[in-house]
Amino acid sequence: MDSDPVSGQTGSAAPAAGDALDPRRWKALALLGIAFLMIILDGTIVLTAVPSMTQDLGLSTSGVQWVIIAYALTFGGLMLFGGRMADLLGRRRVFMAGLALFVAASLLCGLAWSGGVLVGARALQGMAAAILAPSALAIVMTTFPEGPERNTALGVWGGLGGIGATAGLLVGGSVTTGLGWEWIFFINVPVGLVALALSPALLRESSDRRRPRAFDPGGAVTITGALTLLVYAVVKAPSIGWTNVRTIGLFFAAVALVALFVLIEARSAAPLVPLRIFRSRTVVGGNMAIFAVGMAVDGALFILTLYAQQVLGYSAVQFGLMTAVLTGMSIVGALGGQSLVTRIGLRPVMLTGMLLVGGGCLLLTQISAKGSYVNDLLAAMLVFGPGLGAAFVAAQIAALTGVLEQESGLASGLVDTAFNIGAALGIAIVSTVAVSRSQEVFARTGASASTGPALTEGFRAAFAVTALFVVTGLVAALVLPRRRAQREVVPGAAAAVPGTGRAEA
């Protein structure tokens, strides 16, 4: 019996020497990847459908914002709870429950007959995604033992993330134009039902059977409340002001709930998040890097979309087609990054990836009001894309290294939470910077803040800020151990190699 280097518990850390790898593992990865792609797409696909939704349902400007905010709040707030639930109740069982709820919520979104129904359905969809995302990643961890095969699987996972992050605009624009906004939700239904039907045949059940099924309601309520308040404050800050009393109050309330959460977890017999997990430099560094990637990548992509449509005059479909090179290069970076992690280690791959992301952001600071795709965007995409893929995969591998099977859902929830909080914060900050800078140009020159030159000045400043976000990722990379990706042992605990643990057919 080995001691868990993260939780301090004892138990089987890896499959026995004679255990065979699951022959269904690559089919299982394909199934899980489809579910993951649906989640990522649904975060951005609605952006192009906002005008149609507003017209058909009579939504106000503030009302239509809640179509996006409702999804972000429940998704960001419940992922830690969703990941822990997967560990305790069974990862396949929780994955299937989340998938079924996601299908039902998507159907309700498409059938929504009023703005209020759509917002409520989107909140339900975010809740389902918060259950689905960490349980899917946890199944990947328990299906592929730590090492080259898991790195390859996470490289594929990162490639899918790159596709989802950049393809939402293309898919959303095409579907909305051709079929109507309802179909951006309806397309999830047949795909989800097929995935649900195949899950029992392709996915193994696994759970932490050494630990009693005891939930930590105090921890769940406080951390969910803290994350929800934090996401809400970040999303609303650009419109109501970062120094607004309500914004400051929300941030203070979130911090107070986090402090209470830490106190509860330190005293709980069955904590939602065992605090020992943060003793691992690799886990902490990986989650810091994932947070930085979320800030830089989503912040840059958000501003890039605005520049292409508001300044260059491209339609959502045209811009989606133009981002194909970014999608392709991110896949190259993800697959190449996972291979290099195995050969040379986490730190150099993450440093290189973050430097490429930063370089792409700096190239985007040179955009012009009378620019073009070839002259202003192409070179930046060729640099930014592989950096996105490599940095994301290296950070994800780091955040999941040294975590035993019984903590895989929790670790997956931490990764997803770090990325989504980073993304929300990045978008909020760059939005504020872009608007403030455009207004400064307006005040200085008298030109309208909505004209091309003023908007471009604001977008340049926002891209410069995304380059600064990369510094956090570089610091996180330096936190990682110098040696190659491997198990990390908390002082006082015996070495343990994470793997597939106990599983049921």
C-alpha positions in Angstrom: 0.0 0.0 0.0 1.3 3.4 -0.9 0.6 6.8 0.7 -1.2 9.3 -1.4 1.2 12.2 -1.9 -1.7 14.6 -2.3 -4.3 13.6 0.2 -2.1 11.7 2.7 -4.3 8.6 2.4 -3.3 5.1 1.6 -4.5 2.9 -1.2 -3.8 1.4 -4.5 -2.0 4.0 -6.6 -1.6 2.2 -9.9 -2.8 -0.8 -11.7 -1.1 -4.0 -10.8 1.8 -5.0 -13.0 -0.2 -7.6 -14.8 -3.2 -5.4 -15.5 -4.0 -4.8 -19.1 -4.8 -1.3 -20.4 -8.4 -0.8 -21.3 -8.7 -1.8 -25.0 -11.6 0.7 -25.4 -9.5 3.6 -24.1 -9.1 5.5 -27.4 -12.8 5.1 -28.3 -13.6 6.3 -24.8 -11.4 9.3 -25.4 -13.3 10.1 -28.7 -16.6 9.9 -26.8 -15.4 12.1 -24.0 -13.8 14.5 -26.4 -17.2 15.0 -28.2 -18.8 15.9 -24.9 -16.0 18.3 -24.0 -16.2 19.9 -27.4 -20.0 20.5 -26.9 -19.3 22.3 -23.6 -16.5 24.5 -25.1 -18.6 25.4 -28.1 -21.6 26.4 -26.1 -19.6 29.0 -24.2 -18.9 31.0 -27.4 -21.4 29.8 -30.1 -24.2 32.0 -28.7 -22.2 35.2 -29.3 -23.1 35.3 -33.0 -26.8 34.5 -32.3 -27.3 37.4 -29.8 -28.9 39.8 -32.4 -31.4 37.1 -33.5 -32.3 36.2 -29.9 -32.8 39.8 -29.0 -35.2 40.3 -31.9 -37.2 37.1 -31.6 -37.6 37.1 -27.8 -37.8 40.8 -27.3 -34.8 40.9 -25.0 -33.2 44.1 -23.7 -29.5 44.7 -23.8 -29.1 43.8 -20.2 -31.5 40.8 -20.6 -29.5 39.3 -23.5 -26.3 39.6 -21.4 -27.8 37.2 -19.0 -28.0 34.5 -21.7 -24.2 34.5 -21.5 -23.8 35.4 -17.8 -26.2 32.7 -16.5 -24.1 30.0 -18.2 -20.9 31.4 -16.9 -22.1 31.7 -13.4 -23.4 28.1 -12.9 -20.5 26.6 -14.9 -17.8 28.5 -13.0 -19.4 28.2 -9.6 -20.2 24.4 -9.5 -17.2 22.7 -11.1 -15.4 21.9 -7.9 -18.5 20.4 -6.5 -19.1 18.5 -9.8 -15.6 17.0 -9.8 -15.8 15.9 -6.2 -19.3 14.4 -6.8 -17.7 12.3 -9.6 -15.1 10.9 -7.2 -17.6 9.9 -4.6 -20.6 8.7 -6.7 -18.8 7.2 -9.7 -17.3 9.1 -12.6 -19.2 7.3 -15.4 -22.5 7.7 -13.5 -22.0 11.4 -12.9 -20.8 11.9 -16.5 -23.9 10.3 -17.9 -26.1 12.3 -15.5 -24.4 15.6 -16.5 -24.7 14.6 -20.2 -28.4 13.8 -19.9 -29.0 17.2 -18.1 -27.0 19.0 -20.8 -29.1 17.5 -23.5 -32.4 18.4 -21.7 -31.2 21.9 -21.1 -30.1 22.4 -24.7 -33.5 21.2 -25.9 -35.2 23.7 -23.5 -32.9 26.5 -24.7 -34.0 25.9 -28.3 -37.6 25.7 -27.4 -37.5 28.8 -25.2 -40.6 31.0 -25.7 -39.4 33.9 -23.7 -36.2 35.6 -22.5 -36.7 34.4 -19.0 -37.1 30.8 -20.1 -33.9 31.0 -22.2 -31.9 32.5 -19.3 -33.1 29.8 -16.9 -32.3 27.1 -19.4 -28.8 28.5 -20.0 -28.3 28.4 -16.2 -29.3 24.8 -16.2 -27.0 24.1 -19.1 -24.1 25.7 -17.2 -24.9 23.5 -14.2 -24.8 20.4 -16.5 -21.5 21.5 -18.0 -20.1 21.9 -14.5 -21.0 18.3 -13.8 -19.9 17.0 -17.2 -16.5 18.7 -17.7 -14.6 17.6 -14.6 -16.1 14.1 -14.7 -15.1 13.7 -18.3 -11.5 14.8 -17.6 -11.4 12.5 -14.5 -12.4 9.5 -16.7 -9.5 10.4 -19.1 -7.2 10.4 -16.1 -8.4 7.0 -14.8 -8.5 5.5 -18.3 -4.9 6.4 -19.2 -2.1 5.8 -16.6 0.2 8.7 -16.0 3.0 8.9 -18.6 3.3 9.1 -22.4 -0.2 7.7 -23.2 -1.9 10.1 -20.8 0.2 13.0 -22.3 -1.0 12.0 -25.7 -4.6 11.9 -24.6 -4.3 15.3 -23.0 -2.7 16.6 -26.2 -5.8 15.5 -28.0 -7.9 17.1 -25.3 -6.0 20.3 -25.7 -6.4 20.2 -29.4 -10.2 19.9 -28.9 -10.1 22.9 -26.6 -8.3 24.9 -29.3 -10.9 23.8 -31.9 -13.8 24.7 -29.5 -12.3 28.1 -28.6 -12.0 29.2 -32.2 -14.7 27.3 -34.0 -17.7 28.6 -32.0 -18.0 31.8 -34.1 -17.9 29.9 -37.4 -20.4 27.3 -36.3 -22.6 29.8 -34.6 -22.7 32.2 -37.5 -23.3 29.5 -40.1 -26.1 27.7 -38.1 -27.8 31.0 -37.1 -27.8 32.3 -40.7 -28.9 29.0 -42.2 -31.3 27.5 -39.7 -32.0 30.0 -37.0 -30.5 30.6 -33.5 -32.5 27.8 -32.0 -30.4 25.2 -33.8 -27.2 26.2 -32.0 -28.8 24.4 -29.1 -30.8 21.7 -31.0 -27.6 20.3 -32.5 -26.5 19.2 -29.1 -29.5 16.9 -28.7 -28.7 14.1 -31.2 -25.0 14.3 -30.5 -25.6 14.1 -26.8 -28.1 11.2 -27.1 -25.7 9.1 -29.2 -22.9 9.8 -26.7 -25.2 8.9 -23.8 -26.1 5.6 -25.5 -22.5 4.6 -26.1 -21.2 5.5 -22.6 -22.0 2.2 -20.8 -20.2 0.3 -23.6 -17.1 2.5 -23.8 -16.6 3.9 -20.4 -15.5 2.1 -17.2 -17.1 3.0 -13.9 -14.7 4.1 -11.2 -15.0 5.8 -7.8 -13.2 6.3 -4.5 -14.5 3.3 -2.7 -12.1 3.6 0.2 -13.8 6.8 1.3 -17.4 6.9 2.7 -19.8 8.8 0.5 -19.9 11.8 2.8 -20.4 15.2 1.3 -19.1 18.4 2.7 -22.2 20.7 2.5 -20.5 23.6 4.3 -17.5 23.5 1.9 -19.7 23.0 -1.1 -22.0 26.0 -0.2 -19.1 28.4 0.6 -16.9 27.7 -2.4 -19.8 27.6 -4.8 -21.0 30.9 -3.4 -17.5 32.4 -3.6 -16.9 31.4 -7.2 -20.4 32.5 -8.3 -19.9 35.9 -6.7 -16.4 36.2 -8.1 -17.6 35.4 -11.7 -20.5 37.7 -11.4 -18.4 40.6 -10.1 -15.8 40.1 -12.9 -18.5 39.8 -15.6 -20.4 43.0 -14.5 -17.3 45.1 -13.5 -16.7 46.5 -17.1 -20.3 47.9 -17.2 -20.7 49.2 -13.7 -17.1 50.0 -12.9 -14.3 48.3 -11.0 -14.4 50.8 -8.2 -18.2 50.8 -7.9 -19.4 50.0 -4.4 -21.3 46.9 -5.6 -18.2 45.5 -7.4 -16.0 46.0 -4.4 -18.7 44.5 -2.1 -19.0 41.4 -4.3 -15.2 40.9 -4.3 -15.0 41.3 -0.5 -17.9 38.9 -0.1 -16.2 36.3 -2.4 -12.9 36.6 -0.4 -14.8 36.2 2.9 -16.5 33.1 1.6 -13.1 31.7 0.5 -11.6 32.3 3.9 -14.6 30.5 5.5 -14.2 27.7 3.0 -10.6 27.2 4.0 -11.5 27.2 7.7 -14.3 24.6 7.0 -12.0 22.4 5.0 -9.2 22.4 7.6 -11.7 21.1 10.2 -13.8 18.7 8.0 -13.5 15.0 8.3 -14.4 14.6 4.7 -13.4 17.9 3.0 -14.6 18.8 -0.4 -11.1 19.9 -1.2 -8.3 18.4 1.0 -5.9 21.3 1.5 -2.9 18.9 1.2 -3.4 19.0 -2.5 -1.9 22.4 -2.6 1.4 21.1 -1.2 2.3 19.9 -4.6 4.4 22.5 -6.6 3.5 20.8 -9.8 -0.3 20.9 -9.1 -0.1 24.6 -7.9 2.1 25.7 -10.8 -0.1 23.9 -13.4 -3.3 25.5 -12.1 -1.6 28.9 -12.0 -0.5 28.4 -15.6 -4.0 27.3 -16.6 -5.4 30.5 -15.0 -2.9 32.6 -17.0 -3.7 30.8 -20.2 -7.4 31.4 -19.7 -6.8 35.1 -19.1 -4.4 35.7 -22.1 -6.1 33.4 -24.6 -9.8 34.3 -24.0 -8.9 37.9 -23.5 -7.0 38.1 -26.8 -9.6 36.1 -28.8 -12.4 38.3 -27.5 -10.7 41.5 -28.6 -9.6 39.9 -31.9 -13.2 39.1 -32.7 -14.3 42.7 -32.0 -11.4 44.1 -34.1 -12.2 41.9 -37.0 -15.9 42.7 -37.0 -16.1 46.3 -35.8 -12.9 47.7 -37.5 -12.2 45.4 -40.5 -15.9 44.8 -41.2 -15.8 41.0 -41.4 -18.9 39.0 -40.7 -18.9 36.4 -38.0 -18.8 33.7 -40.7 -15.9 35.3 -42.5 -13.9 35.7 -39.3 -14.7 32.2 -38.3 -13.2 30.9 -41.6 -10.1 33.1 -41.1 -9.5 31.6 -37.7 -9.0 28.2 -39.3 -5.3 28.8 -39.3 -5.3 29.6 -35.6 -7.3 26.4 -34.9 -4.9 24.3 -37.0 -1.8 25.8 -35.3 -3.2 25.3 -31.8 -3.7 21.6 -32.6 -0.1 21.4 -33.8 1.0 23.0 -30.6 -1.1 20.7 -28.4 0.1 17.5 -30.1 3.7 18.6 -30.3 3.6 19.9 -26.7 2.5 16.6 -25.3 5.3 14.8 -27.1 7.9 17.2 -25.9 6.7 17.1 -22.3 7.6 13.4 -22.3 11.0 14.0 -23.7 12.3 17.2 -22.1 9.8 18.0 -19.3 7.1 20.4 -18.4 9.0 23.6 -17.7 10.6 24.2 -21.1 7.4 23.3 -23.0 5.3 25.6 -20.8 7.9 28.5 -21.0 8.0 28.2 -24.8 4.3 28.0 -25.2 3.7 31.1 -23.0 6.4 33.0 -24.8 4.7 32.2 -28.1 1.3 33.4 -26.8 3.0 36.6 -25.5 4.7 37.1 -28.9 1.4 36.7 -30.7 -0.2 39.3 -28.4 2.6 41.7 -29.0 2.2 41.3 -32.7 -1.5 42.2 -32.3 -0.6 45.5 -30.7 0.5 46.6 -34.2 -3.0 46.4 -35.7 -4.2 49.4 -37.8 -7.5 51.0 -38.4 -7.2 50.3 -42.1 -5.6 46.9 -41.8 -6.3 43.5 -43.3 -6.3 39.9 -42.4 -3.0 39.1 -44.1 -1.1 42.3 -43.0 -2.4 42.5 -39.4 -3.6 39.1 -38.2 -2.1 36.2 -40.0 1.4 36.4 -38.5 0.1 36.8 -35.0 -2.2 33.7 -35.5 0.8 31.7 -36.7 2.7 32.5 -33.5 -0.2 32.6 -31.1 -1.8 29.2 -32.2 1.0 26.8 -31.4 1.7 28.7 -28.1 -1.9 28.3 -27.1 -1.8 24.5 -27.7 1.5 23.9 -26.1 0.9 26.1 -23.0 -2.5 24.6 -22.4 -1.4 21.0 -22.6 1.7 21.5 -20.5 -0.2 23.3 -17.8 -2.9 20.7 -17.8 -0.4 17.8 -17.5 1.3 19.6 -14.7 -2.0 20.3 -12.8 -2.9 16.6 -13.1 0.5 15.1 -12.3 0.9 13.2 -9.0 -2.8 13.1 -8.3 -4.1 9.7 -7.4 -7.2 8.1 -8.9 -9.4 8.9 -5.9 -8.7 12.6 -6.3 -9.0 12.7 -10.1 -12.4 14.4 -10.2 -11.3 17.0 -7.7 -8.1 17.7 -9.7 -10.1 18.0 -12.9 -12.5 20.4 -11.2 -9.6 22.6 -10.1 -8.2 22.7 -13.6 -11.6 23.6 -15.2 -12.3 26.2 -12.5 -8.9 27.9 -12.9 -9.3 28.1 -16.6 -12.8 29.5 -16.6 -12.1 32.0 -13.8 -9.1 33.2 -15.7 -11.0 33.5 -18.9 -13.8 35.5 -17.3 -11.3 37.8 -15.6 -9.2 38.2 -18.8 -12.3 39.2 -20.9 -13.5 41.6 -18.2 -10.1 43.4 -17.9 -9.4 43.7 -21.6 -13.0 45.0 -22.2 -12.4 47.7 -19.6 -9.0 48.7 -21.0 -10.3 48.8 -24.6 -13.3 51.0 -23.7 -11.3 53.3 -21.4 -8.5 53.8 -24.0 -11.1 54.5 -26.8 -12.8 57.1 -24.6 -9.4 58.7 -23.9 -8.8 59.0 -27.7 -12.3 60.5 -28.0 -11.6 63.1 -25.3 -8.2 64.1 -26.8 -9.2 64.2 -30.5 -12.9 64.8 -30.5 -13.4 61.8 -32.9 -16.2 59.4 -32.0 -15.1 56.6 -29.6 -16.9 54.2 -32.0 -14.8 55.1 -35.1 -12.1 52.8 -36.5 -9.1 54.8 -35.2 -10.5 55.2 -31.7 -11.5 51.5 -31.5 -8.2 50.4 -32.8 -6.3 52.4 -30.1 -8.4 50.7 -27.5 -7.8 47.2 -29.0 -4.1 47.8 -29.1 -4.0 48.7 -25.4 -6.1 45.6 -24.7 -3.7 43.3 -26.6 -0.8 44.8 -24.7 -2.5 43.9 -21.4 -3.0 40.3 -22.6 0.8 40.1 -23.2 1.2 41.2 -19.5 -1.1 38.3 -18.5 1.5 35.9 -19.9 3.9 37.0 -17.2 1.8 35.1 -14.7 2.1 32.0 -16.8 5.9 32.4 -17.0 6.1 32.7 -13.2 4.0 29.6 -13.0 6.3 27.7 -15.3 9.3 28.7 -13.1 7.4 27.2 -10.1 7.5 23.8 -11.7 10.3 21.4 -10.7 13.2 21.3 -13.1 13.1 17.6 -13.6 10.9 15.9 -16.2 7.1 15.5 -15.5 6.9 12.8 -12.7 5.4 12.1 -9.4 5.8 14.6 -6.7 5.9 13.5 -3.0 4.7 15.7 -0.2 7.2 15.6 2.7 6.5 12.7 5.0 4.6 10.6 2.4 5.9 7.6 0.5 6.3 7.8 -3.2 3.2 6.9 -5.2 2.6 6.7 -8.9 -0.9 7.7 -9.9 -2.8 5.5 -12.3 -6.1 3.8 -12.9 -6.8 2.6 -9.5 -9.8 0.3 -8.8 -12.4 0.2 -11.5 -15.5 -1.7 -12.3 -16.2 -3.1 -15.8 
